[in-house]
Amino acid sequence: MTVDVNSTNKLSEEFNERVVTKIARICFTYIPVTDVRRSAVWYEEVLGFKPDLVWETHAILQPDLQLLRTDAPVVQNMVDGKALPRTAYFSDDINGYYKYLNERGVRTEEIIEEGECGWHFELEDPDGNRITIWQARY
């Protein structure tokens, strides 16, 4: 069965004005971690996030990331036995970034080509949170 998303998901102008236009941007992406300080260093060194404030219980990094301490091991959301990524980021040079990470001992999966969408690979932070790195084809 094929569904025409454009015709079935049209929002009324009133809904668009009252709801959709009220969300300006993402405030934070929350990532659960077991050691906030260790994770703040990792996210800075590996992904380039800049720590603003770091406490024992949480950290604020820029742009738009919060690390929140969890008392239990991180639980992954799974689909067909595979852990889903918590978040994804774009890179303008996926091959260069992939090489950079591997030279520094960061475990990554292989780069996968996804046709018109581009290329991506996944890596894990120290707590096993999966992260996807994408490069758009165009």
Secondary structure, 3 states (H helix, E strand, C coil): CCCCHHHHCCCCHHHHHHCHHHCCCCCCEEEEECCHHHHHHHHHHHHCCEEEEECCCEEEEECCEEEEECCCCCCCCEECCEECCCEEEECCCHHHHHHHHHHCCCCECCCEECHHHEEEEEEECCCCCEEEEEEECC
